[in-house]
Amino acid sequence: MIWGELENILKNNKKAERKLIITDGVFSMDGDIAPLDQITSLAEEYDAMIFVDDCHGEGVLGGGRGIVSHFGLQGRVNFEVGSYSKALGVQGGILAGSEDVRRHALNHSRSWLLSGSQPPAVAAAQKASIEVLMSEPEHVEKLWDNTNYFRKKLQSLGFDTGVSETPIIPVMCGESKKAQEMSKELRNEGVMVGAIVFPMVATDKARVRAQMSAGLSKEDIDIVLNSFEKCGKKIGLI
């Protein structure tokens, strides 16, 4: 169990002056969620800091607030990094933390000190994206409705969606060649789904990966599902 391994590493380095646990919030290849609640408990027990990359969790988990909110861990995670360029649909990055973290980043981050400022229009768009997320919860609700519908329908057709728990939904194909065939056939149907093959994943874990959107209607999703069924049968995946 990986968390047993993490605890062993923390035990073996108990006397280290600084300990930092780094994890994704949502893992981008499989769409599964890190057990950040368990990680946080271990970090506190062994006096370690936590750095979570939540680029795929923002706008998705915790009512859109991300994985820290999802597990109710506000104030217990040291560094939360995110992106405006995924669910929020804009551009740029986010580092959230305590006032000490903010002050240190402003004074010591090379990427901050040696960069030009963002254009005002980008900053305004970032602000607006957060305001929409906070004031219009129906977008996140629609995202999860679409996600659950799409994944359930894929599974009912006989597709393997792996361990996905989020709007990142892989369709497991096994061999790289099979994933590439599936991606090609779907493109011919007008559905753009990328093939994820070795070395991005293990040699026998190739897949095509779909990302669900709140902007799709059930009718849109049904069209995509029909294409998945047609192509999956054509290449012998189902």
VEXROLUM-228278 format. One line per field, with one value per residue: residue in one letter; z, x, y of N, C-alpha, C in turn. Coordinates in Angstrom, 3 decimals. Each point is the difference from the previous one (the first is absolute). Layout:
N
code	[a_...]
n.Z	[Z_...]
n.X	[X_...]
n.Y	[Y_...]
ca.Z	[Z_...]
ca.X	[X_...]
ca.Y	[Y_...]
c.Z	[Z_...]
c.X	[X_...]
c.Y	[Y_...]
***
This chain:
238
code	[m_i_w_g_e_l_e_n_i_l_k_n_n_k_k_a_e_r_k_l_i_i_t_d_g_v_f_s_m_d_g_d_i_a_p_l_d_q_i_t_s_l_a_e_e_y_d_a_m_i_f_v_d_d_c_h_g_e_g_v_l_g_g_g_r_g_i_v_s_h_f_g_l_q_g_r_v_n_f_e_v_g_s_y_s_k_a_l_g_v_q_g_g_i_l_a_g_s_e_d_v_r_r_h_a_l_n_h_s_r_s_w_l_l_s_g_s_q_p_p_a_v_a_a_a_q_k_a_s_i_e_v_l_m_s_e_p_e_h_v_e_k_l_w_d_n_t_n_y_f_r_k_k_l_q_s_l_g_f_d_t_g_v_s_e_t_p_i_i_p_v_m_c_g_e_s_k_k_a_q_e_m_s_k_e_l_r_n_e_g_v_m_v_g_a_i_v_f_p_m_v_a_t_d_k_a_r_v_r_a_q_m_s_a_g_l_s_k_e_d_i_d_i_v_l_n_s_f_e_k_c_g_k_k_i_g_l_i]
n.Z	[0.000_-0.948_0.746_0.038_-1.293_-0.163_0.811_-0.693_-1.118_0.476_0.358_-1.184_-0.200_1.128_-0.076_-1.225_-0.312_-1.291_0.016_-1.275_0.122_-1.197_-0.357_-1.007_-0.343_-1.303_-0.158_-0.872_0.229_1.291_0.344_0.759_1.228_0.297_0.894_-0.323_0.421_-0.591_-1.129_0.197_0.341_-1.019_-0.813_0.602_-0.154_-1.215_0.263_-1.010_-1.009_-0.549_-1.186_-0.320_-1.106_0.045_-1.022_0.275_1.190_-0.345_0.412_0.766_0.894_1.102_-0.854_-0.518_1.326_-0.396_-0.031_0.329_-0.736_-0.993_0.595_-0.139_-0.779_-0.095_-0.276_-0.591_-1.200_-0.068_-1.077_-0.602_-1.010_-0.842_-0.844_-0.681_-0.552_1.065_1.132_0.432_-0.961_0.771_0.792_0.308_1.084_0.985_0.996_0.766_1.070_1.036_0.852_0.798_-0.492_0.077_1.190_0.334_-0.568_0.530_1.004_-0.242_-0.597_-0.610_-0.125_1.234_0.569_-0.864_0.344_-1.187_0.345_0.439_-1.223_0.137_-1.304_0.101_0.749_-0.836_-1.006_0.637_0.311_-1.247_-0.342_0.977_-0.451_-1.234_0.335_0.646_-1.043_-0.794_1.112_-0.813_-0.259_1.263_0.372_-1.067_0.363_1.262_-0.348_-0.816_0.983_0.951_-0.803_-0.404_1.232_0.554_-0.996_0.140_1.310_-0.211_-0.809_1.146_0.035_0.127_1.007_0.330_0.674_-1.123_0.672_-1.064_-0.487_0.499_-1.182_0.387_-1.238_0.837_-0.692_0.998_-1.209_-0.227_-0.791_0.960_0.892_-0.772_-0.156_1.289_0.274_-0.909_0.411_1.223_-0.387_-0.614_1.248_0.023_0.683_0.636_0.058_0.834_-0.688_1.157_-0.415_0.048_0.724_-0.481_-0.425_0.834_-0.467_1.055_0.209_-1.308_-0.287_-0.333_0.057_0.630_-0.242_0.989_-0.581_0.726_-1.082_0.293_-0.961_0.523_-0.885_0.374_1.260_-0.302_-0.729_1.018_0.827_-0.929_-0.079_1.336_0.023_-1.026_0.494_1.224_-0.623_-0.741_1.069_0.425_0.392_-0.576]
n.X	[0.853_-0.260_-1.125_0.061_0.311_-0.980_-0.748_0.422_-0.172_-1.161_-0.240_0.473_-0.763_-0.325_1.317_-0.511_0.783_-0.121_-1.307_-0.053_-1.310_0.286_-1.188_-0.536_-0.978_-0.134_0.149_0.778_0.693_-0.290_0.105_0.927_-0.492_0.984_0.300_-0.260_-1.156_0.295_0.332_-1.021_-0.710_0.564_-0.236_-1.157_-0.147_0.551_-0.774_-0.781_0.495_-1.059_0.324_-1.179_0.183_-0.861_0.846_-0.164_0.189_0.632_-1.136_0.458_0.974_-0.601_-0.978_1.144_0.044_-0.097_1.101_0.607_-0.868_0.273_1.199_-0.367_1.061_-0.872_1.145_-0.143_-0.179_1.308_0.026_-0.828_0.354_-0.383_-1.009_0.111_0.884_-0.555_-0.560_0.884_0.630_1.018_0.875_1.124_0.723_-0.173_0.464_-0.614_0.012_0.783_-0.124_0.608_-0.808_-1.015_0.415_0.250_-1.162_-0.556_0.750_-0.350_-1.174_0.944_-0.963_-0.136_1.206_0.158_-1.278_-0.530_-0.705_-1.088_-0.479_-0.462_-0.145_1.201_0.526_-0.632_0.456_1.184_-0.105_-0.383_1.000_0.692_-0.375_0.167_1.161_0.170_-0.437_0.559_-0.441_-0.936_1.102_0.404_-1.235_-0.053_1.193_-0.401_-1.110_0.687_0.873_-0.922_-0.692_1.046_0.532_-1.199_-0.246_1.225_-0.136_-1.224_0.791_0.650_0.122_1.322_-0.551_0.625_0.800_-0.454_0.160_0.532_-0.133_1.169_-0.405_0.912_0.184_0.151_1.159_0.869_0.065_1.180_0.213_-0.605_0.714_1.056_-0.382_-0.260_1.101_0.602_-0.611_0.235_1.224_-0.034_-0.431_1.070_0.531_0.476_0.628_0.896_0.959_-0.058_1.270_0.736_0.816_-1.085_-0.281_-0.255_0.856_-0.572_0.196_0.182_-0.382_-1.265_0.208_-1.151_-0.289_-0.836_-1.039_-0.132_0.720_0.018_-0.892_-1.070_-0.591_0.841_-0.212_-1.285_0.252_0.714_-0.957_-0.828_0.846_0.038_-1.295_-0.204_0.868_-0.523_-1.159_0.282_0.640_-1.169_-0.243_-1.191]
n.Y	[-1.189_0.910_0.089_-1.332_0.049_0.882_-0.717_-1.058_0.725_0.425_-1.258_-0.423_1.064_-0.587_-0.154_-0.143_1.032_-0.366_-0.186_-0.344_-0.171_-0.499_0.472_-0.681_0.829_0.231_-1.301_0.640_-1.102_-0.166_1.287_-0.582_-0.035_0.838_-0.948_1.254_-0.498_-1.174_0.608_0.818_-1.056_-0.668_1.023_0.121_-1.306_0.184_1.057_-0.372_0.691_0.611_-0.501_0.560_-0.687_1.008_-0.019_-1.313_0.570_1.111_0.531_-1.004_-0.101_-0.412_-0.302_-0.460_-0.108_-1.261_-0.755_1.137_0.665_-0.838_0.051_1.279_0.251_0.991_0.620_-1.205_0.551_-0.209_-0.783_0.816_-0.763_0.948_-0.077_1.136_-0.825_-0.616_-0.417_0.889_-0.660_0.378_0.574_-0.666_0.260_-0.866_0.748_-0.876_0.790_-0.114_0.984_-0.889_-0.940_0.816_0.410_-1.257_-0.392_1.069_-0.418_-1.270_0.091_-0.721_-0.918_0.434_-0.049_-1.004_0.154_0.273_1.045_-0.605_-0.105_1.217_-0.244_-0.589_0.985_0.811_-0.746_-0.040_1.280_0.220_-0.827_0.586_1.187_-0.469_-0.536_1.153_0.690_-0.921_-0.595_0.441_0.703_0.037_0.328_0.805_0.443_-0.090_0.637_0.797_0.204_0.023_0.779_0.717_0.010_0.202_0.843_0.528_-0.064_0.510_0.724_-0.145_1.335_-0.086_0.674_-1.113_0.830_0.518_1.162_0.535_1.235_-0.367_-0.464_-0.890_-0.403_-1.005_-0.011_0.048_-0.493_0.573_-1.058_-0.671_0.688_-0.155_-1.264_-0.087_0.661_-0.738_-1.098_0.435_0.321_-1.177_-0.200_0.802_-1.017_1.057_-1.161_0.492_-0.635_-0.624_0.018_-1.112_0.809_0.625_-1.229_-1.000_-0.894_-0.574_1.311_-0.198_1.230_0.214_1.301_-0.045_1.271_-0.218_0.613_1.094_0.284_-1.295_-0.169_-0.592_0.793_0.975_-0.318_-0.080_1.097_0.493_-0.354_0.438_1.044_0.100_-0.220_0.819_0.899_-0.106_-0.149_1.071_0.451_-0.490_1.239_-0.024]
ca.Z	[0.000_-0.172_1.160_0.932_-0.441_0.377_1.443_0.248_-0.371_1.037_1.209_-0.208_-0.100_1.075_0.538_-1.040_0.388_-0.776_-0.731_-0.876_-0.784_-1.229_-0.662_-0.769_0.616_-0.919_-0.883_-1.322_-0.916_0.418_0.510_1.391_0.960_1.078_1.341_0.656_1.429_0.614_-0.150_0.958_1.344_0.115_0.017_1.327_0.971_-0.165_-0.139_-1.399_-0.744_-1.129_-1.247_-0.864_-1.328_-0.184_-1.299_-0.537_1.009_0.086_-0.877_-0.083_1.338_1.055_-0.540_-0.877_0.764_-0.073_0.871_1.411_0.443_-0.120_1.222_1.168_0.577_-0.057_1.071_0.385_-1.146_-0.076_-1.336_-0.987_-1.312_-0.967_-1.341_-0.588_-1.411_-0.187_0.212_0.054_-1.384_-0.289_-0.174_1.174_1.086_1.347_1.194_1.192_1.258_1.095_-0.266_-0.076_-1.320_-0.985_0.113_-0.472_-1.454_-0.628_0.149_-0.326_-1.171_-1.204_-1.082_0.284_-0.018_-1.315_-1.015_-0.155_0.572_-0.938_-0.564_0.807_-0.473_0.531_1.431_0.125_-0.353_1.134_1.071_-0.409_0.049_1.407_0.368_-0.585_0.769_1.327_-0.041_-0.886_0.299_-0.948_-0.966_0.608_0.103_-1.344_-0.306_0.659_-0.627_-1.277_0.289_0.476_-1.110_-1.037_0.492_0.180_-1.322_-0.544_0.689_-0.413_-1.340_0.138_0.065_1.285_0.286_0.995_1.373_-0.071_0.928_-0.338_-1.425_-0.844_-0.140_-0.990_-0.479_-0.024_-1.251_0.112_-0.877_-0.592_-1.346_0.134_0.372_-1.178_-0.928_0.548_-0.183_-1.432_-0.395_0.591_-0.776_-1.249_0.361_0.453_1.446_0.252_1.251_-0.160_0.436_1.016_-0.161_0.581_1.416_0.919_0.883_-0.142_-1.343_-0.137_0.551_-0.955_0.044_-0.511_1.196_-0.209_1.085_-0.090_0.063_0.402_-1.152_-0.878_0.307_-0.043_-1.425_-0.439_0.598_-0.653_-1.301_0.282_0.443_-1.191_-0.717_0.782_-0.190_-1.378_-0.184_0.884_-0.628_-1.223_0.263_0.900_1.393_0.737]
ca.X	[-0.853_0.907_0.025_0.906_1.348_0.214_0.245_1.333_0.978_-0.044_0.607_1.440_0.602_-0.650_0.882_0.326_-0.378_-1.183_-0.636_-1.044_-0.750_-0.520_-0.967_-1.101_-1.308_-0.628_1.041_-0.494_-0.097_-1.053_-1.166_-0.283_0.222_0.946_-0.606_0.723_-0.292_0.955_1.333_0.096_0.154_1.385_0.888_-0.064_0.599_1.453_0.501_0.366_-0.826_-0.719_-0.103_-0.945_-0.265_-1.431_-0.404_-1.155_-1.045_-0.663_-1.151_-0.549_-0.242_-0.331_-0.849_0.829_1.084_1.188_0.118_0.115_-1.384_-0.671_0.253_-0.125_1.347_0.471_0.914_0.874_0.867_0.933_0.099_-0.973_0.316_-1.053_0.094_-1.175_-0.117_-0.744_-1.438_-0.352_-0.077_0.693_1.440_0.778_0.114_-0.400_0.611_-0.740_0.581_-0.060_0.617_1.448_0.244_-0.186_1.106_1.213_-0.089_0.166_1.369_1.037_-0.301_0.656_-0.975_-0.752_0.882_0.590_-1.048_-0.851_-1.329_-1.025_-0.811_-1.200_-1.151_0.128_-0.313_-1.440_-0.655_0.220_-0.911_-1.368_-0.205_-0.228_-1.318_-0.997_0.055_-0.579_-1.386_-0.831_0.347_-0.633_0.980_0.648_-1.034_-0.197_1.201_-0.081_-1.102_0.510_1.053_-0.592_-0.785_0.902_0.762_-0.927_-0.380_1.166_0.129_-1.100_0.336_1.060_1.321_0.690_0.386_1.071_-0.311_-0.428_-1.013_-0.141_-0.302_1.017_-0.520_0.715_-0.527_1.198_0.126_1.062_1.145_0.085_-0.568_-1.451_-0.388_0.180_-1.081_-1.241_0.064_-0.139_-1.377_-0.842_0.223_-0.756_-1.404_-0.139_0.209_1.440_0.418_1.412_0.547_1.052_0.764_1.339_0.364_-0.850_-0.578_0.666_-0.151_-1.273_-1.058_-0.367_-1.403_-0.427_-0.409_-1.016_-0.211_-1.379_-0.205_-1.323_-0.621_-0.626_-1.353_-0.153_-0.025_1.405_0.667_-0.520_0.672_1.349_-0.142_-0.275_1.271_0.823_-0.516_0.299_1.442_0.437_-0.343_0.750_1.389_-0.017_0.258_-1.182]
ca.Y	[1.189_1.144_0.888_-0.664_0.345_1.400_0.061_-0.559_1.026_1.035_-0.567_-0.142_1.337_0.742_1.044_0.978_1.356_0.366_-1.094_0.530_-0.988_0.605_-0.870_0.561_-0.106_-0.946_-0.534_0.357_-1.137_-0.935_0.698_-0.342_1.077_-0.316_0.006_1.091_-0.036_-0.926_0.591_1.102_-0.585_-0.469_1.171_0.620_-0.915_-0.053_1.367_0.231_0.941_-0.589_0.773_-0.704_0.560_-0.242_0.552_-0.721_-0.035_1.301_0.056_-1.355_-0.547_0.957_1.059_0.814_0.627_-0.832_-1.170_0.382_0.184_-1.299_-0.768_0.866_0.102_1.378_0.376_-1.117_-0.308_1.122_0.579_-0.491_0.567_-0.281_0.566_0.643_-0.376_-1.245_0.186_1.419_0.454_1.263_-0.157_0.378_-0.963_0.410_-0.588_0.407_-0.455_0.964_1.301_-0.238_-0.584_1.073_0.952_-0.672_-0.145_1.313_0.487_-0.979_-0.831_0.532_0.153_1.224_1.164_0.232_-0.027_1.175_-0.183_-0.431_1.091_0.270_-0.775_-1.364_0.073_0.215_-1.260_-0.896_0.438_-0.318_-1.452_-0.340_0.535_-0.903_-1.251_0.216_0.479_-0.818_-1.395_-0.924_-0.511_-1.170_-1.039_-0.552_-0.772_-1.302_-0.734_-0.515_-0.983_-1.244_-0.563_-0.486_-1.148_-1.119_-0.499_-0.694_-1.287_-0.871_-0.486_-0.993_0.627_0.057_1.386_0.012_0.415_1.400_0.509_1.412_0.210_-0.637_-1.359_-0.800_-1.276_-0.834_-0.747_-1.008_0.241_1.335_-0.051_-0.007_1.364_0.845_-0.345_0.551_1.451_0.280_-0.276_1.038_1.234_-0.141_0.227_1.382_0.060_0.143_-0.622_-0.319_-1.287_0.123_-1.238_-0.017_-0.114_0.764_-1.013_-1.297_-0.577_-0.715_0.852_1.036_0.352_1.298_0.739_1.029_0.956_0.455_1.443_0.479_0.642_-0.991_-0.461_-1.449_-0.368_-0.017_-1.154_-1.202_-0.106_-0.505_-1.390_-0.812_-0.145_-0.917_-1.358_-0.407_-0.180_-1.070_-1.275_-0.137_-0.424_-1.155_0.385_-0.485]
c.Z	[0.000_1.240_1.127_-0.337_0.374_1.481_0.349_-0.320_1.058_1.295_-0.116_-0.080_1.081_0.499_-1.042_0.397_-0.725_-0.748_-0.796_-0.807_-1.189_-0.670_-0.947_0.853_-0.761_-0.971_-1.441_-0.963_0.329_0.529_1.418_0.916_1.068_1.342_0.875_1.493_0.735_-0.060_1.039_1.419_0.218_0.103_1.377_1.065_-0.052_-0.308_-1.405_-0.605_-1.181_-1.148_-0.926_-1.294_-0.345_-1.325_-0.549_1.000_0.127_-1.036_-0.085_1.385_0.975_-0.458_-0.921_0.694_0.047_1.096_1.478_0.586_-0.009_1.275_1.270_0.719_-0.012_1.220_0.406_-1.125_-0.276_-1.348_-0.907_-1.315_-0.973_-1.302_-0.378_-1.374_-0.241_0.225_-0.024_-1.362_-0.333_-0.234_1.294_1.077_1.345_1.018_1.198_1.235_1.051_-0.429_-0.097_-1.361_-1.070_-0.004_-0.533_-1.522_-0.705_0.011_-0.496_-1.252_-1.254_-1.125_0.198_-0.193_-1.410_-1.121_-0.096_0.582_-1.068_-0.572_0.844_-0.421_0.533_1.481_0.222_-0.312_1.121_1.132_-0.337_0.081_1.423_0.442_-0.554_0.803_1.341_-0.055_-0.835_0.190_-0.990_-1.017_0.532_0.127_-1.352_-0.413_0.600_-0.528_-1.312_0.205_0.384_-1.098_-1.033_0.444_0.150_-1.348_-0.662_0.615_-0.432_-1.402_0.030_0.036_1.437_0.219_1.145_1.368_0.053_1.005_-0.378_-1.479_-0.961_-0.071_-1.082_-0.447_-0.242_-1.244_0.061_-0.831_-0.607_-1.369_0.049_0.362_-1.190_-1.040_0.455_-0.192_-1.460_-0.457_0.552_-0.730_-1.314_0.219_0.453_1.496_0.268_1.385_-0.184_0.485_0.973_0.036_0.735_-0.721_0.957_0.999_-0.224_-1.340_-0.198_0.523_-0.948_0.056_-0.880_1.177_-0.371_1.215_-0.163_0.214_0.452_-1.175_-0.943_0.465_0.003_-1.448_-0.565_0.491_-0.655_-1.376_0.179_0.424_-1.172_-0.798_0.734_-0.219_-1.384_-0.164_0.876_-0.567_-1.252_0.238_0.991_1.448_0.895_-0.868]
c.X	[0.884_0.052_0.794_1.440_0.327_0.299_1.378_1.088_0.044_0.643_1.517_0.714_-0.547_0.848_0.389_-0.519_-1.265_-0.514_-1.168_-0.615_-0.622_-0.950_-0.881_-1.263_-0.843_1.082_-0.512_-0.134_-1.181_-1.248_-0.379_0.455_0.994_-0.723_0.683_-0.292_0.969_1.422_0.206_0.175_1.421_0.970_0.014_0.645_1.523_0.608_0.532_-0.933_-0.644_-0.058_-0.932_-0.201_-1.446_-0.516_-1.262_-1.147_-0.767_-1.112_-0.734_-0.392_-0.423_-0.885_0.744_1.198_1.261_0.073_0.114_-1.390_-0.762_0.151_-0.114_1.307_0.550_0.863_0.970_0.952_0.873_0.001_-1.055_0.257_-1.102_0.210_-1.306_-0.324_-0.735_-1.483_-0.406_0.085_0.703_1.485_0.684_-0.042_-0.338_0.905_-0.748_0.665_-0.154_0.622_1.517_0.377_-0.091_1.189_1.301_-0.009_0.245_1.460_1.078_-0.264_0.603_-1.012_-0.882_0.886_0.461_-1.033_-0.698_-1.377_-0.990_-0.740_-1.258_-1.205_0.031_-0.355_-1.499_-0.773_0.160_-0.970_-1.439_-0.275_-0.268_-1.384_-1.122_-0.065_-0.707_-1.499_-0.936_0.344_-0.590_0.981_0.701_-0.998_-0.231_1.195_-0.095_-1.167_0.469_1.023_-0.594_-0.805_0.911_0.740_-0.900_-0.386_1.160_0.141_-1.094_0.223_1.112_1.399_0.518_0.466_1.006_-0.487_-0.496_-1.094_-0.437_-0.370_1.112_-0.354_0.791_-0.833_1.216_0.006_1.063_1.211_-0.059_-0.672_-1.519_-0.511_0.116_-1.084_-1.318_-0.047_-0.222_-1.445_-0.957_0.166_-0.769_-1.500_-0.248_0.150_1.503_0.340_1.437_0.355_1.144_0.742_1.342_0.879_-0.855_-0.706_0.751_-0.350_-1.335_-1.191_-0.376_-1.502_-0.282_-0.636_-0.983_-0.045_-1.397_-0.091_-1.420_-0.745_-0.712_-1.411_-0.019_-0.010_1.409_0.702_-0.466_0.619_1.396_-0.061_-0.279_1.280_0.936_-0.453_0.359_1.478_0.534_-0.296_0.842_1.408_0.074_0.287_-1.174_-0.722]
c.Y	[1.231_0.887_-0.628_0.312_1.444_0.120_-0.554_1.014_1.095_-0.492_-0.034_1.342_0.922_1.178_1.042_1.378_0.454_-1.221_0.582_-1.137_0.713_-0.983_0.798_-0.066_-1.012_-0.450_0.002_-1.168_-0.914_0.686_-0.369_1.129_-0.451_0.025_1.059_0.058_-0.914_0.565_1.103_-0.521_-0.492_1.179_0.647_-0.881_0.040_1.376_0.274_1.045_-0.726_1.000_-0.775_0.785_-0.345_0.560_-0.669_-0.087_1.297_0.096_-1.316_-0.520_1.100_1.138_0.940_0.613_-0.851_-1.047_0.355_0.215_-1.322_-0.825_0.856_0.236_1.429_0.324_-1.091_-0.417_1.223_0.705_-0.639_0.730_-0.380_0.744_0.668_-0.574_-1.311_0.280_1.472_0.683_1.299_-0.293_0.397_-1.059_0.619_-0.681_0.550_-0.582_1.081_1.333_-0.138_-0.591_1.079_0.953_-0.613_-0.109_1.328_0.458_-0.953_-0.825_0.620_0.245_1.233_1.230_0.360_-0.044_1.350_-0.287_-0.455_1.212_0.210_-0.829_-1.425_-0.018_0.190_-1.280_-1.028_0.325_-0.379_-1.498_-0.470_0.471_-0.889_-1.298_0.142_0.293_-0.869_-1.487_-0.992_-0.566_-1.249_-1.145_-0.675_-0.863_-1.397_-0.834_-0.640_-1.098_-1.350_-0.696_-0.657_-1.254_-1.234_-0.612_-0.736_-1.387_-0.971_-0.557_-1.050_0.574_-0.007_1.431_0.089_0.418_1.446_0.322_1.413_0.156_-0.424_-1.480_-0.739_-1.192_-0.884_-0.883_-1.089_0.364_1.401_0.045_0.091_1.396_0.947_-0.264_0.625_1.512_0.386_-0.194_1.064_1.330_-0.045_0.215_1.437_0.186_0.024_-0.539_-0.483_-1.392_0.256_-1.330_0.113_1.035_0.829_-0.907_-1.305_-0.638_-0.695_0.801_1.142_0.244_1.209_0.722_1.105_0.922_0.595_1.504_0.320_0.612_-0.949_-0.323_-1.529_-0.495_-0.058_-1.261_-1.297_-0.218_-0.591_-1.471_-0.931_-0.241_-0.949_-1.446_-0.528_-0.328_-1.136_-1.370_-0.246_-0.528_-1.163_0.324_-0.401_-1.035]
***
